[in-house]
Amino acid sequence: MSHTLHHLRKPRLQRSELAVPGSNPEMIRKAAEGAADYVFLDMEDAVAPPDKEKARSNIIQALNEIDWRSRGKTVSIRINGLDTHYMYRDVVDVMEQAGDRLDTILVPKVGVPADLYMVEALVNQIEMAKGYQTRVGLEALIETALGMANVEAIAAYGGRLEAMHFGVADYAASCKARTVSIGGLNPDYPGDQWHFALSRMTVACRAYGLRAIDGPFGDFSDPEAYLDAAKRAAALGIEGKWAIHPSQIELANEVFSPPAKEVARARRIIEALREAEDQGRGAAALDGKMIDAASERMARNVLVVHEAIERAAHAV
């Protein structure tokens, strides 16, 4: 192993992340009672320009009136882009009026590390001025060609950054990709045209201790296609996926939860390697297959997720 290691900055259970428009108070209330691990209250794309200020006000009210943490929820907001005149008020108003009730801020269309610095500078000052004892994290939405071209530098930013998300719709538009279906596959492409982008972002996340999250799948009438997309993401090391409709929450929770057989095998791998170690061997055989230290690291990844799910279930 290299002497340069970046451990996971902030572990959070994030199998499913429900996107909720801040302009709809009823949907916000329902989200608090749902099964999603994570909820982000949106002030950006899901909110029309005339409704931006009302959405911001609704979100502040929901953060203050709903006890998200007692419901086992991590709650986030998606602010408007840095190139809009809404963004600074999103950060200032929400942080000043409900910053101690908020877990993270999702920054859209991050193109360079300085985009995160701008938001972090505001958050730092407000937390100090208000005397908050809590610390709000940042999450970067990688959804432009510029963001993907700079994804390693963004991942290395440090500071409050905890996670990166792949925003497939704006990424497709930015790259001028031939698709009109959010997250769907183009039949003319031999495979998954989003594989490279997802894989590159995931590697950057793992290199610098960030959580890697897949974004939306637009056709909520096609659960099988959603499951397929989520499974492809999980195979790459992604640990969760957005739900743009409540029907997608359980699908994400299913895919990103290790099955019982996988958990049992992970425990057996660790047990077999401990026995081999006691006998002076660095490798062992289990069910006719060789296992070694790398197998143990993979097994522990499974158990970390499993234990986080169990803790969350007992906390509610």
TIBA-68156 format. One record per residue (C-alpha): x, y, z; residue number from 0. Coordinates in Angstrom, 3 decimals. Each point is the difference from the previous one (the first is absolute). Layout:
BEGIN
[rec [X,Y,Z],NUM]
...
This chain:
BEGIN
[rec [0.000,0.000,0.000],0]
[rec [1.087,3.558,-0.602],1]
[rec [0.934,2.138,2.991],2]
[rec [-2.560,2.469,-1.370],3]
[rec [-3.418,-1.195,1.097],4]
[rec [-3.272,1.916,0.130],5]
[rec [-2.413,-1.723,2.359],6]
[rec [-3.754,0.459,-0.331],7]
[rec [-0.691,3.544,1.155],8]
[rec [-3.556,-0.487,1.209],9]
[rec [-1.842,-3.324,-0.020],10]
[rec [-3.744,0.348,-0.580],11]
[rec [-2.592,-2.545,-1.072],12]
[rec [-1.048,1.260,-3.435],13]
[rec [-1.505,-2.959,-1.869],14]
[rec [-3.011,2.039,-1.110],15]
[rec [-0.203,3.762,-0.393],16]
[rec [-3.441,1.450,-0.605],17]
[rec [-0.153,3.215,-2.011],18]
[rec [-2.801,2.262,1.254],19]
[rec [-0.987,3.364,-1.531],20]
[rec [0.079,2.719,2.632],21]
[rec [-3.046,1.565,-1.596],22]
[rec [-2.221,-2.879,1.166],23]
[rec [-0.469,-0.079,3.819],24]
[rec [-2.173,-3.121,-0.143],25]
[rec [2.719,-1.968,-1.796],26]
[rec [2.502,1.195,2.595],27]
[rec [-2.198,-1.287,2.834],28]
[rec [-0.441,-3.363,-1.721],29]
[rec [3.754,-0.277,-0.587],30]
[rec [0.624,0.263,3.739],31]
[rec [-2.163,-3.081,0.565],32]
[rec [1.381,-2.039,-2.892],33]
[rec [2.664,-2.695,-0.166],34]
[rec [2.781,1.997,-1.665],35]
[rec [3.310,0.187,1.858],36]
[rec [0.629,3.472,-1.374],37]
[rec [-2.288,2.828,-1.072],38]
[rec [1.063,3.056,-1.935],39]
[rec [-2.331,2.970,-0.096],40]
[rec [0.405,1.623,-3.368],41]
[rec [0.171,3.674,-0.878],42]
[rec [1.599,-0.516,-3.413],43]
[rec [-1.311,-1.885,-3.051],44]
[rec [-3.230,-1.288,1.570],45]
[rec [-1.156,3.533,0.832],46]
[rec [-1.192,2.533,-2.580],47]
[rec [1.556,3.495,0.221],48]
[rec [-3.180,1.679,1.324],49]
[rec [-0.081,-2.509,2.871],50]
[rec [3.646,0.197,1.088],51]
[rec [-0.517,2.293,3.002],52]
[rec [-3.063,-1.885,1.226],53]
[rec [1.864,-3.300,-0.315],54]
[rec [2.819,1.396,2.113],55]
[rec [-2.491,1.125,2.647],56]
[rec [-1.733,-3.410,-0.028],57]
[rec [3.322,-1.761,0.498],58]
[rec [0.977,2.186,2.938],59]
[rec [-3.356,-0.718,1.611],60]
[rec [0.308,-3.750,-0.619],61]
[rec [3.511,-0.141,1.438],62]
[rec [-1.159,1.744,3.168],63]
[rec [-3.315,-1.790,0.466],64]
[rec [0.891,-3.593,-0.964],65]
[rec [2.397,-2.036,2.121],66]
[rec [1.758,-1.712,-2.883],67]
[rec [2.695,-1.600,2.137],68]
[rec [-2.442,-1.746,2.326],69]
[rec [-1.519,-1.552,-3.128],70]
[rec [3.384,-1.378,-1.011],71]
[rec [0.355,2.405,-2.913],72]
[rec [2.991,1.917,-1.259],73]
[rec [-1.376,3.250,-1.415],74]
[rec [1.653,2.069,-2.690],75]
[rec [-0.864,2.968,-2.200],76]
[rec [0.877,0.541,-3.629],77]
[rec [0.777,3.655,-0.525],78]
[rec [-0.244,1.826,-3.302],79]
[rec [3.037,0.280,-2.240],80]
[rec [2.856,2.376,0.695],81]
[rec [-0.807,1.750,-3.266],82]
[rec [-3.462,1.056,1.245],83]
[rec [-1.108,2.844,2.243],84]
[rec [-1.874,-2.474,2.232],85]
[rec [2.998,-1.907,1.329],86]
[rec [1.354,2.395,2.620],87]
[rec [-3.433,0.492,1.572],88]
[rec [-0.540,-3.780,0.022],89]
[rec [3.148,-0.456,2.078],90]
[rec [-0.364,3.069,2.221],91]
[rec [-3.713,-0.324,0.783],92]
[rec [-0.044,-3.741,0.620],93]
[rec [3.234,-0.013,1.983],94]
[rec [-0.920,3.000,2.140],95]
[rec [-3.541,-1.163,0.707],96]
[rec [0.404,-3.786,0.156],97]
[rec [3.679,-0.855,-0.416],98]
[rec [0.178,-2.026,3.184],99]
[rec [-2.791,-2.256,-1.311],100]
[rec [1.722,-0.736,-3.307],101]
[rec [2.477,-2.788,-0.792],102]
[rec [1.382,0.841,-3.430],103]
[rec [-0.220,2.390,-2.937],104]
[rec [-0.022,-1.453,-3.514],105]
[rec [1.792,2.384,-2.369],106]
[rec [-1.181,-0.399,-3.616],107]
[rec [2.086,0.107,-3.158],108]
[rec [3.344,0.128,1.791],109]
[rec [2.611,0.663,-2.666],110]
[rec [3.147,0.905,1.952],111]
[rec [1.089,-0.268,3.665],112]
[rec [-0.476,3.756,0.456],113]
[rec [-3.763,-0.499,-0.372],114]
[rec [0.039,-1.941,3.277],115]
[rec [2.256,2.589,1.620],116]
[rec [-2.551,2.718,-0.690],117]
[rec [-2.781,-1.897,1.756],118]
[rec [2.260,-1.128,2.837],119]
[rec [1.127,3.563,0.729],120]
[rec [-3.612,1.066,0.522],121]
[rec [-0.813,-3.043,2.135],122]
[rec [3.107,0.495,2.157],123]
[rec [-0.881,3.610,0.786],124]
[rec [-3.637,-0.716,0.779],125]
[rec [0.786,-2.930,2.293],126]
[rec [2.484,2.150,1.924],127]
[rec [-2.363,2.970,0.199],128]
[rec [-2.930,-2.124,1.194],129]
[rec [2.071,-2.070,2.405],130]
[rec [-1.278,-3.292,-1.385],131]
[rec [1.433,-3.125,1.587],132]
[rec [-0.863,-2.063,-3.077],133]
[rec [1.994,-0.117,-3.249],134]
[rec [-1.672,-0.029,-3.399],135]
[rec [1.715,-2.094,-2.663],136]
[rec [0.217,0.660,-3.735],137]
[rec [-0.806,-2.351,-2.857],138]
[rec [0.991,0.674,-3.608],139]
[rec [-2.284,-0.759,-2.918],140]
[rec [2.135,-0.933,-3.005],141]
[rec [-2.244,0.650,-2.986],142]
[rec [1.988,1.935,-2.580],143]
[rec [2.868,-0.780,-2.332],144]
[rec [2.114,2.512,1.939],145]
[rec [-0.789,-1.692,3.305],146]
[rec [0.915,-3.430,-1.360],147]
[rec [3.204,1.357,-1.558],148]
[rec [0.965,1.326,3.452],149]
[rec [-1.546,-2.742,2.135],150]
[rec [3.269,-1.106,1.612],151]
[rec [0.900,3.556,0.986],152]
[rec [-3.508,0.525,1.394],153]
[rec [0.236,-3.232,1.996],154]
[rec [3.336,1.161,1.440],155]
[rec [-1.496,3.319,1.163],156]
[rec [-0.334,-1.072,3.647],157]
[rec [-1.797,2.386,2.311],158]
[rec [-3.586,-0.967,0.653],159]
[rec [-0.344,-2.181,-3.105],160]
[rec [-1.486,-3.428,0.825],161]
[rec [-1.426,-1.433,-3.210],162]
[rec [-0.352,0.377,-3.734],163]
[rec [-3.121,-0.769,-2.041],164]
[rec [-0.295,-0.729,-3.708],165]
[rec [-2.677,2.179,-1.606],166]
[rec [-0.684,-1.865,-3.215],167]
[rec [-2.579,2.349,-1.566],168]
[rec [2.044,3.200,-0.037],169]
[rec [3.135,-2.029,-0.724],170]
[rec [-1.649,-1.420,-3.113],171]
[rec [-1.039,3.493,-1.065],172]
[rec [3.473,1.383,0.696],173]
[rec [1.614,-2.735,-2.095],174]
[rec [-2.689,0.292,-2.703],175]
[rec [-0.687,-3.710,0.438],176]
[rec [-2.758,-1.480,-2.128],177]
[rec [-2.615,-0.767,2.607],178]
[rec [-3.227,1.525,1.213],179]
[rec [-0.608,-2.483,2.823],180]
[rec [1.504,0.888,3.380],181]
[rec [2.371,-2.812,0.893],182]
[rec [-1.297,-2.259,-2.746],183]
[rec [2.148,-1.868,-2.512],184]
[rec [0.385,0.826,-3.668],185]
[rec [-0.601,-3.216,-1.996],186]
[rec [2.583,1.148,-2.555],187]
[rec [2.754,-0.153,2.634],188]
[rec [1.507,-3.472,0.634],189]
[rec [-0.475,-0.074,3.768],190]
[rec [-0.458,2.716,2.595],191]
[rec [1.050,3.409,-1.278],192]
[rec [0.176,1.352,3.562],193]
[rec [2.490,-2.645,1.158],194]
[rec [3.143,2.050,-0.593],195]
[rec [-1.306,3.090,1.817],196]
[rec [-1.324,-1.971,2.962],197]
[rec [3.191,-2.020,0.270],198]
[rec [2.256,3.054,-0.210],199]
[rec [-1.973,1.843,2.679],200]
[rec [-0.056,-3.079,2.238],201]
[rec [3.776,-0.469,-0.232],202]
[rec [0.505,3.672,0.903],203]
[rec [-2.327,-0.395,2.970],204]
[rec [1.753,-3.098,1.315],205]
[rec [3.432,1.535,-0.486],206]
[rec [-0.888,3.002,2.158],207]
[rec [-2.359,-1.467,2.613],208]
[rec [-3.357,1.071,-1.408],209]
[rec [-3.325,-1.770,-0.352],210]
[rec [-0.983,-0.707,-3.619],211]
[rec [-3.687,0.403,-0.889],212]
[rec [-1.838,-0.592,-3.271],213]
[rec [-2.615,2.532,-1.055],214]
[rec [-3.489,-0.213,-1.488],215]
[rec [-1.797,-2.459,-2.237],216]
[rec [-2.844,1.840,-1.649],217]
[rec [-2.431,-2.742,-1.034],218]
[rec [-1.619,-0.869,3.333],219]
[rec [-2.532,-2.184,-1.859],220]
[rec [2.800,-2.483,-0.807],221]
[rec [1.259,-1.512,3.273],222]
[rec [1.960,-2.730,-1.777],223]
[rec [2.069,2.535,-1.911],224]
[rec [0.607,1.917,3.238],225]
[rec [1.176,-3.202,1.686],226]
[rec [2.324,-0.775,-2.907],227]
[rec [1.533,3.491,0.170],228]
[rec [0.421,-0.242,3.769],229]
[rec [1.635,-3.432,-0.254],230]
[rec [2.470,1.244,-2.607],231]
[rec [0.872,2.904,2.280],232]
[rec [0.386,-2.270,3.040],233]
[rec [2.324,-2.267,-1.968],234]
[rec [2.342,2.972,-0.475],235]
[rec [0.089,0.879,3.712],236]
[rec [-2.806,2.583,0.154],237]
[rec [-1.751,-0.160,3.368],238]
[rec [-3.372,1.589,-0.734],239]
[rec [-2.330,1.476,-2.594],240]
[rec [-2.544,2.789,-0.236],241]
[rec [-3.714,-0.651,0.040],242]
[rec [-2.023,2.595,-1.890],243]
[rec [-3.218,-1.815,0.937],244]
[rec [-0.879,-1.788,3.257],245]
[rec [-0.425,-3.272,-1.915],246]
[rec [3.750,-0.028,-0.654],247]
[rec [1.028,0.152,3.673],248]
[rec [-0.450,-3.676,0.808],249]
[rec [1.693,-0.947,-3.272],250]
[rec [3.107,1.964,0.968],251]
[rec [-0.035,-1.350,3.559],252]
[rec [-0.202,-3.528,-1.386],253]
[rec [2.900,0.336,-2.432],254]
[rec [2.366,1.815,2.359],255]
[rec [-0.645,-2.274,3.000],256]
[rec [2.251,-3.073,0.094],257]
[rec [-2.126,-3.179,-0.134],258]
[rec [0.091,-2.402,2.937],259]
[rec [2.079,-2.556,-1.932],260]
[rec [2.622,2.645,-0.776],261]
[rec [0.158,1.066,3.646],262]
[rec [0.354,-3.604,1.152],263]
[rec [2.784,-0.674,-2.507],264]
[rec [1.817,3.179,1.054],265]
[rec [0.030,-1.237,3.585],266]
[rec [1.229,-3.417,-1.103],267]
[rec [2.824,1.592,-2.011],268]
[rec [1.247,1.909,3.012],269]
[rec [-0.298,-3.067,2.242],270]
[rec [1.877,-2.203,-2.494],271]
[rec [2.797,2.539,-0.328],272]
[rec [0.369,0.287,3.777],273]
[rec [0.378,-3.766,0.184],274]
[rec [2.580,0.061,-2.801],275]
[rec [1.888,2.789,1.754],276]
[rec [0.164,-2.069,3.182],277]
[rec [1.615,-2.737,-2.082],278]
[rec [2.547,2.397,-1.512],279]
[rec [-1.662,0.250,-3.426],280]
[rec [-0.933,3.226,-1.781],281]
[rec [-2.594,-1.599,-2.270],282]
[rec [-2.706,-2.605,0.385],283]
[rec [-2.556,-1.963,-1.996],284]
[rec [-3.754,0.453,0.435],285]
[rec [-2.576,-1.915,-2.024],286]
[rec [2.710,-1.013,-2.468],287]
[rec [1.238,3.553,-0.572],288]
[rec [3.156,1.758,1.149],289]
[rec [-0.453,2.910,2.403],290]
[rec [2.624,2.417,1.334],291]
[rec [0.396,3.460,1.513],292]
[rec [-1.796,1.645,-2.937],293]
[rec [-2.932,-2.361,0.589],294]
[rec [-0.144,1.172,3.601],295]
[rec [-0.092,3.648,-1.053],296]
[rec [-2.912,-0.718,-2.337],297]
[rec [-1.761,-1.980,2.728],298]
[rec [0.382,2.831,2.495],299]
[rec [-1.542,2.419,-2.515],300]
[rec [-3.093,-2.206,-0.041],301]
[rec [-0.171,-0.178,3.789],302]
[rec [0.421,3.770,0.439],303]
[rec [-3.097,0.620,-2.121],304]
[rec [-1.948,-2.786,1.692],305]
[rec [0.805,1.319,3.460],306]
[rec [-0.945,3.557,-1.008],307]
[rec [-3.384,-1.248,-1.203],308]
[rec [-0.572,-1.863,3.263],309]
[rec [0.945,3.058,2.079],310]
[rec [-2.380,2.171,-2.011],311]
[rec [-2.827,-2.491,0.445],312]
[rec [0.485,-0.107,3.782],313]
[rec [0.282,3.778,0.283],314]
[rec [-3.486,0.698,-1.371],315]
